Amino acid sequence: MKPTFFRQDDPEHARLRRMLTADFTVKRADSLRPDIQRLADDLVDRMTDGRSEGDLVTGFALPLPSVVICLMLGVPYQDHQFFQERAAALFSLTASADQVRASQQELLAYLAEIAEAKRSEPDDSVISRLAAAGELDVDSIASTGRLLLVAGHETTANMIALSTLALLRNPDQLARLREEPALIKGAVEELLRYVTIVHSGIPRVAIADAIVGGRVIRDGEGVLCMVNTANRDEAVFPGADTLDVGRDARRHVAFGFGVHQCLGQPLARAELEIALGTLLRRLPGAAARRALRGDPLPPRSVDLRARRPAGRLVAGATAPPSLSRPRRTDLTLELESHAACSRRPGQVLRCRKLHAHRPGGLRSEGRGRPRHRARRLPAGRSARRGP
């Protein structure tokens, strides 16, 4: 399997990254905001319309970024169960090496087929443009597509779900954000810092002796850069273990740092701002049904109970999968809608198994594959910081 560009160094890293930069600029992400907003509203409508139960993950957090990245890459969304299951295996802490290898190979074969098809039937998607450019072979396009497809939905889906959980666990911050919706952009940066879904560490190798935090790192020694620990650095973020939606958290490193920082961060920010803003607007007034701080709270699960405001189905929108039967979990919370909304009481919105400490926790039922060395650093630096 060919390495993806984020595991390569310049000049190859820069050459490959430049091929994708135009698709992930702030301007491009902003142009997608109206479509993302319509999708978010549609998903809330579908998740709650005529149902007494709904799943926040499968009904909203997972399909929203999945639909967007599929449209950008040119991957059929109807294959979402296939690639979501394979993506989950890639991040899983319990999958065997054989399972991970098989998932990689199946995803690459699937994306190679799509790349081949785009050569004969081009469109305006990212994979099609990479195929038309003629600079990459099919295997390289598939490898790049795998990175974008997996990173483009897994991480954002986890951030949407876990940000919701973080706000519900901090009702004072939730209330402030509702009272001051203009804080949403800054709140997203604070949630990226506070949650930091990448807890696995970023491996790097020192190419020269260096002293970091009073410790000597020798040339050739490996290090793990823990961005989640960096984002709780009290010297940078006083009161770092406290969620503060009014904090200036722009110095966080949730997206990495330097030339290897996350390519898709403008899109991720847009999706998070719209997703959380929509949930706050459509499902306002959170109140805990049980004491949060006194109960032992599993970090990976939450139940949400809600009433939904009236809404309309957006004609022609990409339809997400039917809601699966939710599992009961250990934390129950209640959301109350605006008084003007006339929906029957007692409707339940559940969010199952949110895996707070690893991005491979979101899974779906699969049905098989659908048809169709570290960068050398300047002397004195121990490791690069970006993923």
WOLIN-V221370 format. One record per residue. N is the residue number from 1. RES is the residue in three letters. PHI is phi as a letter, one per 30 degrees, with the letter a starting at -180 (999 if undefined). PSI is psi as a letter, one per 40 degrees, with the letter a starting at -180 (none if undefined). Layout:
((N/RES/PHI/PSI) (N/RES/PHI/PSI))
This chain:
((1/MET/999/h) (2/LYS/d/i) (3/PRO/d/i) (4/THR/d/i) (5/PHE/d/d) (6/PHE/d/e) (7/ARG/c/e) (8/GLN/c/i) (9/ASP/c/i) (10/ASP/d/i) (11/PRO/d/e) (12/GLU/d/d) (13/HIS/e/d) (14/ALA/d/d) (15/ARG/d/d) (16/LEU/d/d) (17/ARG/d/d) (18/ARG/d/d) (19/MET/d/d) (20/LEU/c/e) (21/THR/e/d) (22/ALA/d/d) (23/ASP/d/e) (24/PHE/b/f) (25/THR/d/i) (26/VAL/d/d) (27/LYS/d/d) (28/ARG/d/d) (29/ALA/d/d) (30/ASP/d/d) (31/SER/d/d) (32/LEU/d/e) (33/ARG/e/d) (34/PRO/e/d) (35/ASP/d/d) (36/ILE/d/d) (37/GLN/d/d) (38/ARG/d/d) (39/LEU/d/d) (40/ALA/d/d) (41/ASP/d/d) (42/ASP/d/d) (43/LEU/d/d) (44/VAL/d/d) (45/ASP/e/d) (46/ARG/d/d) (47/MET/d/d) (48/THR/c/e) (49/ASP/d/h) (50/GLY/i/e) (51/ARG/b/i) (52/SER/c/e) (53/GLU/b/i) (54/GLY/a/i) (55/ASP/c/h) (56/LEU/d/d) (57/VAL/d/d) (58/THR/d/d) (59/GLY/c/e) (60/PHE/b/c) (61/ALA/d/d) (62/LEU/d/d) (63/PRO/d/d) (64/LEU/e/d) (65/PRO/d/d) (66/SER/d/d) (67/VAL/d/d) (68/VAL/d/d) (69/ILE/d/d) (70/CYS/d/d) (71/LEU/d/d) (72/MET/d/d) (73/LEU/d/d) (74/GLY/i/f) (75/VAL/c/h) (76/PRO/d/h) (77/TYR/d/d) (78/GLN/d/e) (79/ASP/c/e) (80/HIS/d/d) (81/GLN/d/d) (82/PHE/d/d) (83/PHE/d/d) (84/GLN/d/d) (85/GLU/d/d) (86/ARG/d/d) (87/ALA/d/d) (88/ALA/d/d) (89/ALA/d/d) (90/LEU/d/d) (91/PHE/c/e) (92/SER/d/i) (93/LEU/d/e) (94/THR/c/e) (95/ALA/d/i) (96/SER/d/i) (97/ALA/e/d) (98/ASP/d/d) (99/GLN/d/d) (100/VAL/d/d) (101/ARG/d/d) (102/ALA/d/d) (103/SER/d/d) (104/GLN/d/d) (105/GLN/d/d) (106/GLU/d/d) (107/LEU/d/d) (108/LEU/d/d) (109/ALA/d/d) (110/TYR/d/d) (111/LEU/d/d) (112/ALA/d/d) (113/GLU/d/d) (114/ILE/d/d) (115/ALA/d/d) (116/GLU/d/d) (117/ALA/d/d) (118/LYS/d/d) (119/ARG/d/d) (120/SER/c/d) (121/GLU/b/g) (122/PRO/d/i) (123/ASP/b/a) (124/ASP/c/e) (125/SER/d/i) (126/VAL/d/d) (127/ILE/d/d) (128/SER/d/d) (129/ARG/d/d) (130/LEU/d/d) (131/ALA/d/d) (132/ALA/d/d) (133/ALA/d/d) (134/GLY/i/e) (135/GLU/d/e) (136/LEU/b/i) (137/ASP/d/i) (138/VAL/d/d) (139/ASP/d/d) (140/SER/d/d) (141/ILE/d/d) (142/ALA/d/d) (143/SER/d/d) (144/THR/d/d) (145/GLY/d/d) (146/ARG/d/d) (147/LEU/e/d) (148/LEU/d/d) (149/LEU/d/d) (150/VAL/d/d) (151/ALA/d/d) (152/GLY/d/e) (153/HIS/b/d) (154/GLU/d/d) (155/THR/d/d) (156/THR/d/d) (157/ALA/e/d) (158/ASN/d/d) (159/MET/d/d) (160/ILE/d/d) (161/ALA/d/d) (162/LEU/d/d) (163/SER/d/d) (164/THR/e/d) (165/LEU/d/d) (166/ALA/d/d) (167/LEU/d/d) (168/LEU/d/d) (169/ARG/d/e) (170/ASN/b/g) (171/PRO/e/d) (172/ASP/d/d) (173/GLN/d/d) (174/LEU/d/d) (175/ALA/d/d) (176/ARG/d/d) (177/LEU/d/d) (178/ARG/d/d) (179/GLU/d/d) (180/GLU/b/g) (181/PRO/d/e) (182/ALA/d/e) (183/LEU/d/e) (184/ILE/e/d) (185/LYS/d/d) (186/GLY/d/d) (187/ALA/d/d) (188/VAL/d/d) (189/GLU/d/d) (190/GLU/d/d) (191/LEU/d/d) (192/LEU/d/d) (193/ARG/d/d) (194/TYR/d/d) (195/VAL/d/d) (196/THR/h/g) (197/ILE/d/e) (198/VAL/d/h) (199/HIS/c/e) (200/SER/d/e) (201/GLY/i/i) (202/ILE/c/h) (203/PRO/d/h) (204/ARG/b/i) (205/VAL/b/h) (206/ALA/d/h) (207/ILE/c/e) (208/ALA/a/i) (209/ASP/e/i) (210/ALA/a/i) (211/ILE/c/h) (212/VAL/b/h) (213/GLY/h/f) (214/GLY/i/e) (215/ARG/c/h) (216/VAL/d/h) (217/ILE/c/h) (218/ARG/d/i) (219/ASP/e/h) (220/GLY/j/e) (221/GLU/d/i) (222/GLY/c/i) (223/VAL/b/i) (224/LEU/c/h) (225/CYS/d/h) (226/MET/c/g) (227/VAL/d/d) (228/ASN/d/d) (229/THR/d/d) (230/ALA/e/d) (231/ASN/d/e) (232/ARG/c/f) (233/ASP/d/h) (234/GLU/d/d) (235/ALA/d/d) (236/VAL/c/d) (237/PHE/b/g) (238/PRO/e/h) (239/GLY/i/f) (240/ALA/d/d) (241/ASP/d/e) (242/THR/c/h) (243/LEU/d/h) (244/ASP/b/h) (245/VAL/d/e) (246/GLY/c/e) (247/ARG/d/i) (248/ASP/d/g) (249/ALA/c/f) (250/ARG/d/e) (251/ARG/d/e) (252/HIS/d/i) (253/VAL/b/f) (254/ALA/e/d) (255/PHE/c/e) (256/GLY/i/a) (257/PHE/a/i) (258/GLY/i/a) (259/VAL/d/d) (260/HIS/c/e) (261/GLN/d/i) (262/CYS/e/h) (263/LEU/d/d) (264/GLY/c/e) (265/GLN/d/d) (266/PRO/d/d) (267/LEU/d/d) (268/ALA/e/d) (269/ARG/d/d) (270/ALA/d/d) (271/GLU/d/d) (272/LEU/d/d) (273/GLU/d/d) (274/ILE/d/d) (275/ALA/d/d) (276/LEU/d/d) (277/GLY/d/d) (278/THR/d/d) (279/LEU/d/d) (280/LEU/d/d) (281/ARG/d/d) (282/ARG/d/d) (283/LEU/b/g) (284/PRO/d/i) (285/GLY/i/f) (286/ALA/d/i) (287/ALA/b/h) (288/ALA/d/h) (289/ARG/d/d) (290/ARG/b/i) (291/ALA/d/h) (292/LEU/d/d) (293/ARG/d/d) (294/GLY/d/d) (295/ASP/d/i) (296/PRO/d/h) (297/LEU/c/h) (298/PRO/e/h) (299/PRO/d/e) (300/ARG/c/e) (301/SER/b/i) (302/VAL/a/i) (303/ASP/c/h) (304/LEU/b/h) (305/ARG/c/h) (306/ALA/a/i) (307/ARG/c/i) (308/ARG/c/i) (309/PRO/d/i) (310/ALA/d/i) (311/GLY/a/i) (312/ARG/c/i) (313/LEU/d/h) (314/VAL/d/h) (315/ALA/d/h) (316/GLY/i/e) (317/ALA/d/i) (318/THR/d/h) (319/ALA/d/h) (320/PRO/d/i) (321/PRO/d/i) (322/SER/d/i) (323/LEU/d/h) (324/SER/d/i) (325/ARG/d/h) (326/PRO/d/i) (327/ARG/c/i) (328/ARG/d/h) (329/THR/b/a) (330/ASP/c/e) (331/LEU/b/h) (332/THR/c/h) (333/LEU/b/i) (334/GLU/c/h) (335/LEU/c/h) (336/GLU/c/h) (337/SER/d/i) (338/HIS/e/i) (339/ALA/d/d) (340/ALA/d/e) (341/CYS/d/h) (342/SER/c/g) (343/ARG/b/i) (344/ARG/d/i) (345/PRO/d/i) (346/GLY/i/e) (347/GLN/d/i) (348/VAL/c/h) (349/LEU/b/h) (350/ARG/c/i) (351/CYS/b/h) (352/ARG/c/i) (353/LYS/h/g) (354/LEU/d/h) (355/HIS/d/g) (356/ALA/d/d) (357/HIS/c/e) (358/ARG/a/i) (359/PRO/d/e) (360/GLY/c/e) (361/GLY/d/e) (362/LEU/d/h) (363/ARG/b/i) (364/SER/b/i) (365/GLU/d/h) (366/GLY/c/i) (367/ARG/b/f) (368/GLY/i/i) (369/ARG/d/h) (370/PRO/d/i) (371/ARG/d/a) (372/HIS/i/none) (373/ARG/999/i) (374/ALA/d/i) (375/ARG/d/h) (376/ARG/d/h) (377/LEU/c/i) (378/PRO/d/i) (379/ALA/e/h) (380/GLY/j/e) (381/ARG/c/i) (382/SER/c/d) (383/ALA/a/i) (384/ARG/d/i) (385/ARG/c/e) (386/GLY/d/i) (387/PRO/d/none))
